[in-house]
Amino acid sequence: MTPMTRSASTVAAPADMIANASRRKWLGGTARAVAGAGLISLVDPLVRAGAWAAGTDAPEKTEVKIGFIPLTDCASVVMASVLGIDKKYGVKITPSKEASWAAVRDKLMNGELDMAHVLYGLVYGVHMGIGGPKKDMAVLMSLNQNGQAITLSNKLLEAGARDGESLAKLMAADKREYTFAQTFPTGTHAMWLYYWLAAHGINPMKDAKVITVPPPQMVANMRVGNMDGYCVGEPWGARAIMDKIGFTTVTSQGIWTDHPEKVLGASADFVNRNPNTARAVTAAILEAGKWIDASPENRRKTAETIAAKSYVNTDAGVIVDRMLGQYDDGLGKKWSDAHAMRFYADGAANFPYLSDGMWFLTQHKRWGLLKEHPDYQAIATQINRVDLYKQAAQAAGVALPASETRTSKLIDGVVWDGSNPAAYADGFKVKV
């Protein structure tokens, strides 16, 4: 028996208990978990809301194909399957490795994938009809916070650019075409890149050329000189340093501490047809994220697992340090990051805050992807399935926040709380 198998046995329920235990867990387990978390006031709405709580809680679809891109933050989806946590909730998760975010988008839309580890902003873009065809979408949970990075090339370093301020000075003094890469036009990496550049007075739409490159291809493209910098998820920031072709100029948590990152996304059609399946999968992935965050040893085991060819396909050593919060920027600075990638954080990393969804819409408007202000609150409420998340979280014993919105201060000092998204979107000095 391998160490991973032994770990799995501590998480997954015995086979002969699965069928009945999963149903009992939705009812008795929910009430006990909620009471234990001091959230008993939320039980009544839960019971009122669900026909599933009256005995129709069995997943409509028991085998679920979930797409993912080879990135560290696919971990909770993979581990829910590897550890057998999915079986505890009456489903079987089959992770499906995809080549690009565009492929994930297309397969979610045509039904080849049931759900996906996917960019937050991609889901919103598809729902709004930007970045591809329009289709109603759903966010079931946030999979992680933090853990992305902007990498600059050694060529820029040699020219004197180490950070945003020195990059802006270089671009103003040496007039040439500067090329930066992100992973999808409406996605998180595009928004972190744009926000960081703009915070230093660089308009990404006017002062630079921005291209789209799939995450696993970032390092190879920088190696041959196709871009001056890129924003992507790990381990492709660490890989550039290991390969000595670039350095980390800023982490995404340095742009927005505890920002939302990947989500568990699906088409609205799939969720509406399979609400019990959606709840079951959400609960299983919540529990997997909890397991990952429970100890450094669990994170190491996770890094070893997802490093395999069938998942991220790189050396575990490239993944594990930043997964543990141990950073080296490639320029001699090393630190232990208090806001490294988190998959659970007592549930704080997973709640689908309405304000998080609205933030992406504000940036889509800021950069001209949306031509008019949408109904921010209504769209976020439609996409972010807070109702299903609460039920799944209660079943998995995960605490819920006091509010469906939150307040954050980003790198430029501007506070975002979701209260006036139109004014926020229009208030930036650097925009389209």
C-alpha positions as MATLAB code, in Angstrom:
seq = 'MTPMTRSASTVAAPADMIANASRRKWLGGTARAVAGAGLISLVDPLVRAGAWAAGTDAPEKTEVKIGFIPLTDCASVVMASVLGIDKKYGVKITPSKEASWAAVRDKLMNGELDMAHVLYGLVYGVHMGIGGPKKDMAVLMSLNQNGQAITLSNKLLEAGARDGESLAKLMAADKREYTFAQTFPTGTHAMWLYYWLAAHGINPMKDAKVITVPPPQMVANMRVGNMDGYCVGEPWGARAIMDKIGFTTVTSQGIWTDHPEKVLGASADFVNRNPNTARAVTAAILEAGKWIDASPENRRKTAETIAAKSYVNTDAGVIVDRMLGQYDDGLGKKWSDAHAMRFYADGAANFPYLSDGMWFLTQHKRWGLLKEHPDYQAIATQINRVDLYKQAAQAAGVALPASETRTSKLIDGVVWDGSNPAAYADGFKVKV';
ca = [
       0.000    0.000    0.000;
       1.459    3.358   -1.044;
       1.569    6.412    1.266;
      -1.085    8.088   -0.900;
      -3.361    5.076   -0.509;
      -2.963    5.183    3.240;
      -3.839    8.879    3.204;
      -6.900    8.169    1.131;
      -8.159    5.656    3.632;
      -8.363    8.343    6.251;
     -10.606   10.464    4.028;
     -12.912    8.249    2.015;
     -15.743    6.311    3.666;
     -15.732    2.474    3.428;
     -17.508    1.226    0.328;
     -20.349   -0.499    2.168;
     -21.274    2.763    3.887;
     -21.257    5.067    0.875;
     -24.762    4.675   -0.506;
     -26.644    5.338    2.720;
     -24.128    7.624    4.396;
     -24.165   10.160    1.584;
     -27.901   10.688    1.916;
     -27.800   10.836    5.721;
     -24.947   13.340    5.495;
     -27.052   15.821    3.516;
     -29.615   15.890    6.365;
     -28.248   15.048    9.794;
     -24.694   15.916    8.855;
     -25.754   19.301    7.571;
     -27.563   20.257   10.736;
     -24.725   19.045   12.967;
     -22.056   20.801   10.918;
     -23.970   24.047   10.812;
     -24.653   23.982   14.524;
     -21.000   23.215   15.233;
     -19.926   26.155   13.128;
     -22.284   28.505   14.939;
     -24.431   28.849   11.820;
     -27.674   27.200   12.938;
     -29.686   30.182   11.696;
     -28.988   29.053    8.149;
     -30.594   25.620    8.576;
     -34.202   26.735    8.088;
     -33.608   28.334    4.654;
     -31.702   25.245    3.644;
     -34.511   22.891    4.589;
     -37.140   25.126    3.007;
     -35.154   25.391   -0.214;
     -34.528   21.758   -0.970;
     -36.733   19.035   -2.301;
     -33.442   17.102   -2.150;
     -33.695   17.225    1.640;
     -36.975   15.326    1.473;
     -35.393   12.238   -0.034;
     -34.570   13.258   -3.606;
     -30.951   14.070   -2.898;
     -29.351   11.363   -5.059;
     -27.044   12.828   -7.729;
     -28.809   12.895  -11.084;
     -25.513   12.106  -12.828;
     -23.050    9.980  -10.875;
     -20.068   10.138  -13.249;
     -18.865   13.693  -13.776;
     -16.188   14.774  -16.248;
     -14.325   17.843  -14.991;
     -11.894   19.646  -17.263;
      -8.689   21.162  -15.958;
      -5.614   22.968  -17.228;
      -2.141   21.804  -16.047;
      -1.739   24.248  -13.164;
      -1.105   23.836   -9.458;
      -4.573   25.120   -8.645;
      -6.264   22.140  -10.303;
      -5.230   20.266   -7.152;
      -8.520   20.092   -5.259;
     -10.354   18.701   -8.289;
      -7.659   16.056   -8.798;
      -7.383   15.136   -5.116;
     -11.150   14.781   -4.704;
     -10.840   11.996   -7.269;
      -7.485   10.498   -6.207;
      -8.415   10.321   -2.515;
     -11.868    8.904   -3.236;
     -13.662   11.769   -1.525;
     -16.041   11.971   -4.481;
     -17.413    8.486   -3.709;
     -18.340    9.646   -0.231;
     -20.843   12.001   -1.867;
     -22.167    9.480   -4.387;
     -20.305   10.688   -7.469;
     -17.240    9.747   -9.494;
     -15.088   12.645  -10.693;
     -13.083   12.035  -13.851;
     -10.494   14.810  -14.317;
      -9.931   15.637  -18.006;
      -6.693   17.382  -18.992;
      -7.308   20.139  -21.546;
      -4.928   22.015  -23.832;
      -6.159   25.598  -23.420;
      -8.789   27.751  -21.779;
     -10.480   28.145  -25.145;
     -10.840   24.355  -25.281;
     -12.321   24.349  -21.787;
     -14.790   27.053  -22.815;
     -15.870   25.209  -25.947;
     -16.276   21.853  -24.199;
     -18.321   23.359  -21.384;
     -20.591   24.939  -23.962;
     -21.087   21.841  -26.106;
     -21.425   19.422  -23.200;
     -18.190   17.449  -23.656;
     -17.313   18.574  -20.117;
     -19.799   18.621  -17.265;
     -17.782   21.071  -15.167;
     -14.316   22.586  -15.163;
     -11.487   24.047  -13.143;
     -11.743   27.346  -14.958;
     -10.837   31.024  -14.925;
     -13.338   33.150  -12.994;
     -13.410   35.804  -15.686;
     -13.838   33.245  -18.466;
     -17.140   32.115  -16.963;
     -18.350   35.718  -16.750;
     -17.125   36.475  -20.260;
     -19.035   33.546  -21.765;
     -22.166   34.515  -19.851;
     -21.884   38.059  -21.232;
     -21.020   36.954  -24.767;
     -17.450   38.305  -24.740;
     -14.457   36.092  -25.384;
     -16.593   33.720  -27.429;
     -20.211   32.669  -27.977;
     -22.784   33.584  -25.338;
     -24.188   30.977  -22.958;
     -25.643   31.204  -19.467;
     -23.070   29.968  -16.985;
     -22.699   29.068  -13.320;
     -19.979   29.406  -10.683;
     -20.427   26.752   -7.993;
     -17.453   27.620   -5.800;
     -14.059   29.271   -5.790;
     -11.330   26.640   -5.944;
      -8.484   28.732   -4.573;
      -7.118   32.123   -3.695;
      -3.720   33.630   -4.586;
      -0.759   31.810   -6.108;
      -0.308   33.358   -9.580;
       2.586   35.566  -10.690;
       3.828   38.028  -13.283;
       7.157   36.988  -14.776;
       9.457   39.363  -16.626;
      12.212   38.241  -18.982;
      15.905   38.422  -18.249;
      16.153   40.682  -21.308;
      14.064   43.281  -19.465;
      16.197   42.810  -16.372;
      19.342   43.514  -18.374;
      17.670   46.711  -19.606;
      16.967   47.819  -16.029;
      13.383   46.677  -15.411;
      12.939   44.827  -12.128;
       9.505   46.036  -11.026;
       6.538   48.048  -12.241;
       8.145   51.436  -11.677;
      11.378   50.614  -13.490;
       9.455   48.888  -16.283;
       7.392   52.029  -16.830;
      10.570   54.126  -17.001;
      12.151   51.741  -19.481;
       9.081   51.664  -21.711;
       8.933   55.463  -21.713;
      12.634   55.806  -22.542;
      13.104   52.941  -25.002;
      10.256   53.117  -27.477;
       9.694   49.685  -29.001;
       6.892   47.141  -29.027;
       6.657   45.452  -25.637;
       4.770   42.166  -25.633;
       3.091   40.589  -22.626;
       1.129   37.365  -22.480;
      -1.935   36.298  -20.568;
      -3.943   33.082  -20.802;
      -7.442   34.181  -21.901;
      -8.795   37.637  -22.814;
     -11.448   37.840  -20.061;
      -9.627   35.656  -17.529;
      -7.926   36.244  -14.232;
      -4.378   36.399  -15.585;
      -5.331   39.072  -18.088;
      -6.967   41.109  -15.322;
      -3.994   40.787  -12.918;
      -1.579   41.765  -15.712;
      -3.672   44.737  -16.808;
      -4.283   45.925  -13.254;
      -0.583   45.767  -12.366;
       0.557   47.545  -15.513;
      -2.094   50.239  -15.065;
      -1.140   50.742  -11.408;
       2.254   51.845  -12.740;
       0.846   54.118  -15.422;
       1.133   51.649  -18.324;
      -2.012   51.294  -20.403;
      -2.033   47.653  -21.577;
      -4.343   48.482  -24.472;
      -2.260   51.369  -25.813;
       1.299   51.084  -24.535;
       1.913   47.360  -25.059;
       1.011   44.385  -27.196;
      -0.885   41.675  -25.326;
      -1.098   38.116  -26.641;
      -2.878   34.966  -25.456;
      -0.804   31.863  -24.710;
      -1.940   28.620  -22.997;
      -0.363   28.229  -19.527;
       1.924   25.234  -20.255;
       3.363   27.055  -23.292;
       4.409   30.239  -21.474;
       7.940   29.168  -20.576;
       8.753   27.864  -24.063;
       7.486   31.072  -25.659;
       9.535   33.281  -23.367;
      12.600   31.125  -23.975;
      12.476   31.922  -27.706;
      11.762   35.614  -27.119;
       8.080   35.811  -28.029;
       7.221   37.988  -25.050;
       8.773   40.349  -22.512;
       6.615   39.115  -19.670;
       3.608   37.029  -18.798;
       1.032   36.381  -16.129;
       0.081   32.780  -15.422;
      -0.641   30.341  -12.627;
       1.963   28.184  -10.971;
       4.094   26.257  -11.537;
       4.930   28.202  -14.692;
       6.259   31.217  -12.793;
       8.633   29.053  -10.766;
       9.586   27.101  -13.889;
      10.871   30.261  -15.607;
      13.173   30.898  -12.658;
      14.383   27.308  -12.566;
      15.111   27.517  -16.309;
      16.864   30.885  -15.801;
      14.847   32.747  -18.416;
      12.917   35.154  -16.188;
      12.059   36.327  -12.692;
       8.971   37.015  -10.605;
       8.314   40.731  -10.474;
       5.090   40.463   -8.458;
       2.785   37.741   -7.170;
      -0.936   38.011   -7.750;
      -1.476   38.208   -3.987;
       0.787   41.246   -4.134;
      -1.776   42.792   -6.487;
      -4.857   41.723   -4.510;
      -4.359   39.889   -1.241;
      -6.565   36.789   -1.049;
      -8.012   37.406   -4.496;
     -10.359   34.896   -6.122;
      -8.733   32.714   -8.742;
     -10.034   29.538  -10.389;
     -13.631   28.425   -9.909;
     -15.663   25.289  -10.373;
     -17.659   26.337  -13.413;
     -20.438   24.782  -15.465;
     -23.138   25.790  -17.872;
     -26.346   26.948  -16.218;
     -28.157   24.238  -18.180;
     -26.071   21.498  -16.595;
     -26.569   22.838  -13.076;
     -30.302   23.313  -13.542;
     -30.666   19.741  -14.811;
     -28.344   18.276  -12.163;
     -28.547   20.339   -8.946;
     -27.884   17.354   -6.668;
     -24.821   16.411   -8.695;
     -23.602   20.003   -8.507;
     -23.990   19.987   -4.718;
     -22.281   16.620   -4.348;
     -19.281   17.595   -6.476;
     -18.956   20.931   -4.684;
     -19.001   19.218   -1.296;
     -16.372   16.684   -2.399;
     -14.021   19.352   -3.733;
     -14.526   21.441   -0.595;
     -13.424   18.472    1.478;
     -10.440   17.880   -0.808;
      -9.362   21.510   -0.416;
      -9.671   21.144    3.334;
      -7.448   18.065    3.210;
      -4.805   19.839    1.109;
      -4.642   22.837    3.441;
      -4.624   20.671    6.590;
      -0.842   20.210    6.740;
       2.441   20.820    4.905;
       2.706   17.060    4.460;
      -0.632   16.945    2.658;
       0.527   19.754    0.399;
       3.711   17.834   -0.400;
       1.713   14.716   -1.224;
      -0.555   16.833   -3.402;
       2.425   18.303   -5.259;
       3.805   14.812   -5.880;
       0.419   13.643   -7.166;
      -0.363   16.507   -9.539;
       3.208   16.575  -10.917;
       2.411   13.382  -12.840;
       2.244   13.393  -16.631;
      -1.526   12.950  -16.538;
      -1.899   16.200  -14.597;
       0.616   19.097  -14.577;
       3.501   17.124  -16.113;
       6.501   18.712  -14.436;
       8.885   18.007  -11.579;
       7.254   17.968   -8.154;
      10.106   20.184   -6.984;
       8.874   22.965   -9.269;
       5.448   22.827   -7.622;
       6.059   22.189   -3.955;
       7.935   25.290   -2.743;
       5.364   27.864   -3.809;
       2.584   25.510   -2.776;
       4.139   25.652    0.695;
       4.442   29.436    0.456;
       8.223   29.421    0.022;
       9.115   31.972   -2.651;
      12.295   32.839   -4.520;
      11.895   35.652   -7.049;
      14.953   34.612   -9.068;
      16.793   37.806   -8.136;
      18.018   36.750   -4.706;
      14.948   37.590   -2.644;
      13.431   34.685   -0.698;
      10.463   34.822    1.625;
       7.699   32.857    3.293;
       4.455   34.240    1.851;
       1.600   34.596    4.330;
      -0.879   34.696    1.442;
       0.275   31.865   -0.779;
      -2.146   29.670   -2.695;
      -4.951   28.443   -0.465;
      -7.531   25.822   -1.307;
      -9.678   26.077    1.822;
      -8.638   28.540    4.550;
     -11.566   27.485    6.762;
     -13.904   28.017    3.810;
     -12.801   31.606    3.135;
     -11.087   30.529   -0.089;
     -14.184   28.845   -1.483;
     -17.242   31.025   -0.982;
     -18.481   32.466   -4.322;
     -18.710   36.077   -3.148;
     -20.977   38.197   -5.297;
     -18.491   41.045   -5.037;
     -15.763   38.839   -6.541;
     -17.895   38.143   -9.589;
     -18.847   41.795   -9.955;
     -15.179   42.803   -9.826;
     -14.454   40.929  -13.048;
     -17.339   42.701  -14.732;
     -15.924   46.081  -13.629;
     -12.595   45.229  -15.229;
     -14.234   43.974  -18.394;
     -15.957   47.361  -18.601;
     -12.753   49.223  -17.711;
     -10.853   47.635  -20.610;
     -13.605   47.967  -23.187;
     -14.605   44.306  -23.298;
     -18.055   45.439  -22.179;
     -19.294   48.549  -23.949;
     -21.995   49.452  -21.407;
     -22.431   48.981  -17.688;
     -24.296   45.730  -17.014;
     -26.577   45.086  -14.046;
     -23.631   44.009  -11.928;
     -25.540   42.702   -8.914;
     -28.162   40.829  -10.939;
     -25.599   39.098  -13.137;
     -23.408   38.052  -10.212;
     -26.464   36.711   -8.404;
     -27.449   34.741  -11.486;
     -23.994   33.235  -12.126;
     -22.698   32.639   -8.592;
     -24.861   29.853   -7.215;
     -24.615   30.869   -3.582;
     -27.707   28.800   -2.789;
     -26.131   25.538   -3.919;
     -22.798   26.419   -2.368;
     -24.344   26.986    1.056;
     -26.055   23.628    0.954;
     -22.892   21.834   -0.146;
     -20.785   23.671    2.429;
     -23.138   22.761    5.219;
     -23.115   19.119    4.137;
     -19.292   19.142    4.157;
     -19.101   20.927    7.503;
     -17.643   24.120    6.065;
     -18.315   27.465    7.751;
     -20.093   30.220    5.863;
     -19.182   33.913    5.918;
     -21.468   36.523    7.419;
     -21.895   38.340    4.106;
     -22.083   37.507    0.405;
     -19.752   40.430   -0.343;
     -16.344   41.405    1.000;
     -13.994   44.387    1.048;
     -10.449   44.470   -0.322;
      -7.744   47.039   -1.053;
      -5.718   46.402   -4.194;
      -2.136   47.340   -5.098;
      -3.045   50.879   -6.177;
      -4.759   51.601   -2.848;
      -8.262   51.578   -4.340;
     -10.850   49.836   -2.156;
     -13.332   47.419   -3.705;
     -16.437   46.435   -1.742;
     -19.021   45.853   -4.460;
     -21.227   48.732   -3.309;
     -20.996   50.912   -6.443;
     -19.477   48.889   -9.279;
     -20.271   51.374  -12.054;
     -18.492   54.221  -10.260;
     -15.596   51.903   -9.444;
     -15.214   50.841  -13.079;
     -15.341   54.457  -14.291;
     -13.060   55.791  -11.572;
      -9.728   54.498  -12.836;
      -7.338   56.969  -14.408;
      -5.873   54.338  -16.729;
      -8.596   52.662  -18.774;
      -9.929   52.382  -22.314;
];
